[in-house]
Amino acid sequence: MVSLFLVTLILGSLEMGLGWRASLTNVNAARAGARVGSSQGAATLADQAALLSVAAGIKSLTGDTLTKVVIFKATSATGTVPAACLTPAILTAGGSSANQCNVYSGTYIATLVANPSGTASQFAGACNTARRDRFWCPTSRSNLQGSAAGLDQVGVYVEINHPTKTQILGASISIKDTAVMRIEPKQT
């Protein structure tokens, strides 16, 4: 009886430690994406650079699956993602102009990482219906110091699926993290 309890306790501790490691990695990936997105400001390829940064940040997690990344216009530093941006229908559509969010699936990001120069055309040119980031176009983001609109805040929401090793806590755990940073100002 005691050995069964101890084995369960040890395996549970192992699982929690691995989950915590995955959560820390996910937090750092979201921060890296927000940092790159804020430094890119209103650059045409801002979302592409942020997505590549997120993908590089979670690269060390073996077995974990990137589910989705949402790049959104944050209304506060707390970084609450608009609820509509997290629905399955929005993931299929690629975003929401009403909520000013661009939603990218894990599958899309995997193809972006495999061929970053080949997908640049999906982020190039004017914001139109062919662009992946058309719902909150990077070129429309406010990054001018002293402008009437003020500086926008870019939020990056990252969701991964972390498979458990022992399955004491279930087959997998969904880990979600958000980071928000103010777009770095450009002098007028």
Secondary structure, DSSP 8 states (H G I E B T S, - for coil): -HHHHHHHHHHHHHHHHHHHHHHHHHHHHHHHHHHHHHHHTT-TTHHHHHHHHHHHHTTT-SS-EEEEEEEEEESSTT----GGGGSHHHHHHTEETTTTEEEEEHHHHHHHHH-TTTTGGGT-SS--TT-TTGGG-GGGS--BTT-TT---EEEEEEEEEEE-SS-TT-SEEEEEEEEEEE---B--
